[in-house]
C-alpha cells in the first residue's frame, strides 16, 4: 500500500487513515478513563465533593451496562473508526477485548459481567459509606 503522492508527501488517504486510527486510540483512552472513574471516582469526592454529581450518574450507567450484559455505546464507535482506518476491528465489547484477557483469560461471560457490576457497586458502596462516615464524623454535638 503506497500512501505517498508523486512528490513523496503523505497522500490525503493516508492522512484520513491516520486520523481515524488516532481517533480510535483516543476513544480507547477516554473509555478506559471513564471505566476508572466509574470504579474509583467516588474517592475524588474526598477532595472535591461536587464530583459526586458527576460520579453517581456515571456509576449508575456503568453498573447498569454490566448488570444487563450490554455493550457500551463507545465500543461500536471505536470498532467502526478502526475499520475505517483499515484495521480489522474486533468482536465483543471494550472490556472483553482490552481488560478481560488480562483479568479473565477465558473470556467474559454474562455471569462474570454481572459479578463485575456487583463488584463496582460494592466498591463504591464502601467508598461512599466511608465518605459519609468521614463527613458526619466531624459533626460532633
GUVOKOL-571108 format. One record per residue: residue in one letter; residue number from 0; x, y, z of N, C-alpha, C in turn. Coordinates in steps of 0.02 Angstrom, whole numbers, m for minus. Atoms other than C-alpha are relative to their C-alpha. Layout:
ATOM   aa     i      nxx      nyy      nzz     caxx     cayy     cazz      cxx      cyy      czz
ATOM    A   NUM        X        Y        Z        X        Y        Z        X        Y        Z
...
***
This chain:
ATOM   aa     i      nxx      nyy      nzz     caxx     cayy     cazz      cxx      cyy      czz
ATOM    X     0       42      m59        0        0        0        0       44       62        0
ATOM    X     1      m38      m61        5       81      161      m57      m44       59       17
ATOM    X     2       40      m57      m22       18      316       31       35       66      m13
ATOM    X     3      m35      m62       15      138      446      m42      m24       27      m67
ATOM    X     4       19      m29       64       91      569     m178       62        2      m45
ATOM    X     5      m54        3       49      201      599     m330       62       38       24
ATOM    X     6      m58      m37      m27      316      718     m230       27      m33       63
ATOM    X     7      m24       34      m59      339      595      m88      m31       21       66
ATOM    X     8       36      m22      m60      221      680       33      m58      m47       14
ATOM    X     9       58       43      m16       85      584      126      m62       22      m39
ATOM    X    10       60      m16       37      m72      573       23      m58       13       47
ATOM    X    11       59      m15      m41     m244      628       84      m28      m64       30
ATOM    X    12       29       61      m27     m299      447      104       40      m25       60
ATOM    X    13      m40       19      m58     m153      412      220      m18       44       60
ATOM    X    14       18      m44      m54     m197      566      322      m68      m20       30
ATOM    X    15       66       20      m23     m377      506      332        6      m63       44
ATOM    X    16       m9       62      m39     m324      332      393       35       15       66
ATOM    X    17      m37      m17      m60     m203      407      517      m46       34       50
ATOM    X    18       46      m35      m44     m336      523      588      m50      m48       32
ATOM    X    19       49       47      m26     m463      383      607       31      m48       50
ATOM    X    20      m35       44      m47     m335      271      691       14       38       65
ATOM    X    21      m12      m41      m59     m287      413      809      m64       12       39
ATOM    X    22       64      m11      m33     m470      449      846      m22      m63       38
ATOM    X    23       17       63      m34     m498      264      888       42       m9       62
ATOM    X    24      m44        5      m58     m347      265     1004      m21       49       55
ATOM    X    25       22      m49      m49     m408      424     1089      m65      m22       33
ATOM    X    26       63       25      m28     m579      345     1112       14      m56       51
ATOM    X    27      m19       52      m47     m497      194     1196       25       30       65
ATOM    X    28      m26      m33      m60     m405      309     1316      m58       31       40
ATOM    X    29       58      m29      m33     m567      403     1354      m44      m54       32
ATOM    X    30       40       55      m25     m659      238     1376       30      m28       65
ATOM    X    31      m34       26      m60     m529      174     1499       m5       50       57
ATOM    X    32        7      m51      m52     m532      339     1593      m70       m1       31
ATOM    X    33       69        3      m26     m722      326     1607       m8      m61       45
ATOM    X    34        6       60      m42     m709      148     1674       34       10       67
ATOM    X    35      m35      m14      m63     m580      202     1803      m40       48       43
ATOM    X    36       42      m48      m36     m693      348     1851      m60      m35       31
ATOM    X    37       57       37      m26     m841      230     1871       20      m42       60
ATOM    X    38      m21       44      m53     m742      110     1980       23       39       62
ATOM    X    39      m32      m33      m57     m647      234     2089      m14       74        5
ATOM    X    40       13      m71       m1     m719      406     2055      m27       26       65
ATOM    X    41       25      m20      m66     m802      409     2225       56       25       46
ATOM    X    42      m56      m23      m41     m629      433     2300       14       74      m11
ATOM    X    43      m11      m72       15     m620      603     2215      m45       44       43
ATOM    X    44       47      m39      m41     m766      658     2325       32       22       66
ATOM    X    45      m35      m21      m61     m648      667     2473       34       67      m10
ATOM    X    46      m35      m62       16     m553      807     2387      m48       52      m29
ATOM    X    47       46      m44       35     m691      881     2278      m71      m28        7
ATOM    X    48       67       29      m13     m865      841     2350      m49        9      m58
ATOM    X    49       47      m10       55     m955      913     2198        7      m51      m56
ATOM    X    50      m10       51       52     m883      774     2090      m52      m56        7
ATOM    X    51       52       51      m11    m1017      662     2166      m55        6      m52
ATOM    X    52       55      m11       48    m1144      741     2047       19      m24      m70
ATOM    X    53      m22       30       63    m1039      680     1900        9      m75        7
ATOM    X    54      m16       70       m9     m988      515     1975      m62      m44        7
ATOM    X    55       58       43      m10    m1158      449     2030      m35      m20      m65
ATOM    X    56       30       22       63    m1236      453     1855       46      m46      m40
ATOM    X    57      m47       44       35    m1077      378     1781        1      m69       32
ATOM    X    58        2       63      m36    m1079      243     1915      m63      m40      m17
ATOM    X    59       63       34       16    m1261      202     1884        0      m26      m72
ATOM    X    60       m5       21       70    m1231      195     1695       45      m62       m6
ATOM    X    61      m47       56        5    m1079       81     1713      m27      m64       31
ATOM    X    62       29       59      m32    m1165      m37     1834      m58      m26      m41
ATOM    X    63       57       21       41    m1322      m40     1726       23      m38      m62
ATOM    X    64      m27       33       59    m1220      m86     1572       25      m70       18
ATOM    X    65      m28       65      m20    m1130     m226     1665      m53      m49       22
ATOM    X    66       51       46      m27    m1281     m298     1755      m47      m25      m54
ATOM    X    67       44       20       54    m1380     m304     1593       35      m33      m59
ATOM    X    68      m39       34       52    m1239     m381     1490       m5       38      m67
ATOM    X    69        2      m41       60    m1244     m236     1367       70       21      m21
ATOM    X    70      m63      m27       25    m1105     m163     1261       m4       76        5
ATOM    X    71       m1      m73       m4    m1056       17     1296       m3       30      m70
ATOM    X    72        5      m31       66    m1101      132     1151       66       24      m29
ATOM    X    73      m65      m21       26     m919      188     1137       34      m56      m38
ATOM    X    74      m33       57       31     m866       13     1085      m13       m5      m75
ATOM    X    75       10        4       73     m952        6      913       28       61      m37
ATOM    X    76      m30      m59       32     m892      184      877       74      m12      m10
ATOM    X    77      m71       14        6     m713      133      912       13      m53      m54
ATOM    X    78       m9       53       50     m732      m25      808       m9       27      m71
ATOM    X    79       12      m29       66     m802       75      661       58       45      m21
ATOM    X    80      m58      m41       15     m659      200      671       59      m43      m20
ATOM    X    81      m55       45       17     m535       55      668      m11      m30      m70
ATOM    X    82       14       27       66     m621      m21      516       13       53      m54
ATOM    X    83      m10      m55       48     m620      149      428       74       15      m10
ATOM    X    84      m71      m12        4     m434      163      466       37      m57      m34
ATOM    X    85      m31       57       33     m403       m3      381       17      m57       47
ATOM    X    86      m11       55      m48     m388     m107      539      m59      m48       m3
ATOM    X    87       53       49        1     m491     m263      561      m53        9       53
ATOM    X    88       48       m5      m55     m578     m206      718        4      m62       43
ATOM    X    89        3       59      m42     m626     m337      845      m72      m14       17
ATOM    X    90       67       21      m20     m776     m432      906       m7        7       76
ATOM    X    91       12       m5      m71     m855     m411     1078        4       72       24
ATOM    X    92       m1      m66      m30     m850     m265     1198       69       23       20
ATOM    X    93      m62      m31      m21     m715     m149     1260       33      m40       56
ATOM    X    94      m27       37      m57     m694     m241     1424       24      m68      m22
ATOM    X    95      m19       66       24     m691     m409     1337       65        3      m41
ATOM    X    96      m58       m4       44     m560     m351     1211       64       24       36
ATOM    X    97      m59      m30      m30     m443     m246     1319       15      m23       71
ATOM    X    98      m12       14      m70     m466     m295     1501       m6      m74       19
ATOM    X    99       12       69      m19     m532     m472     1510       59      m46      m15
ATOM    X   100      m57       44       11     m380     m553     1427       52        4       56
ATOM    X   101      m47       m7      m55     m278     m486     1573      m31      m28       64
ATOM    X   102       32       19      m63     m405     m519     1712      m30      m70       m3
ATOM    X   103       33       64        9     m505     m667     1646       16      m28      m69
ATOM    X   104      m22       21       67     m411     m750     1503      m50      m43      m39
ATOM    X   105       47       44       35     m553     m871     1463      m56       39      m34
ATOM    X   106       52      m40       32     m671     m730     1412      m53       24       49
ATOM    X   107       52      m31      m41     m813     m627     1479      m66      m36      m11
ATOM    X   108       66       33        3     m971     m724     1518      m51       47       31
ATOM    X   109       50      m42      m33    m1135     m645     1569        4       m3       77
ATOM    X   110       m7        6      m73    m1107     m712     1745       58       41       26
ATOM    X   111      m58      m40      m20     m935     m633     1754      m15       74       m5
ATOM    X   112       18      m70       10    m1001     m470     1687      m46       24       57
ATOM    X   113       44      m16      m56    m1138     m472     1819       40        8       65
ATOM    X   114      m42       m3      m60    m1008     m507     1954       42       64        0
ATOM    X   115      m38      m63        5     m903     m360     1891      m44       59       18
ATOM    X   116       47      m54      m17    m1055     m248     1902      m13        4       75
ATOM    X   117       10        2      m72    m1088     m303     2080       62       23       38
ATOM    X   118      m63      m21      m32     m904     m278     2124        7       76       m3
ATOM    X   119       m4      m74        7     m908      m99     2057      m49       33       48
ATOM    X   120       50      m27      m46    m1067      m66     2155       23       m7       72
ATOM    X   121      m24       11      m69     m991     m141     2314       58       46       17
ATOM    X   122      m58      m44      m12     m827      m45     2297      m24       71       13
ATOM    X   123       24      m68       m8     m921      117     2277      m45        8       60
ATOM    X   124       39       m2      m62    m1041       75     2418       46       10       59
ATOM    X   125      m49       m9      m54     m889       59     2531       31       70       m1
ATOM    X   126      m30      m67        6     m811      220     2464      m49       53       26
ATOM    X   127       49      m51      m22     m971      321     2489      m18       m9       73
ATOM    X   128       11       10      m72    m1002      241     2658       55       31       41
ATOM    X   129      m58      m29      m33     m827      293     2710       m4       76       m4
ATOM    X   130        5      m72       10     m854      467     2639      m54       31       46
ATOM    X   131       54      m25      m42    m1020      490     2731       21       m3       74
ATOM    X   132      m23        6      m69     m944      425     2893       50       54       17
ATOM    X   133      m50      m52      m10     m799      546     2874      m33       69        7
ATOM    X   134       33      m65       m2     m913      694     2839      m44        8       62
ATOM    X   135       43       m4      m59    m1037      653     2978       40       m7       64
ATOM    X   136      m42        8      m60     m899      603     3099       28       64       25
ATOM    X   137      m26      m65      m20     m837      782     3100      m52       44       32
ATOM    X   138       55      m41      m28    m1006      845     3162      m18      m24       70
ATOM    X   139       13       18      m70     m995      818     3348      m48       51       30
ATOM    X   140       46      m49      m31    m1136      896     3450       18       12       72
***
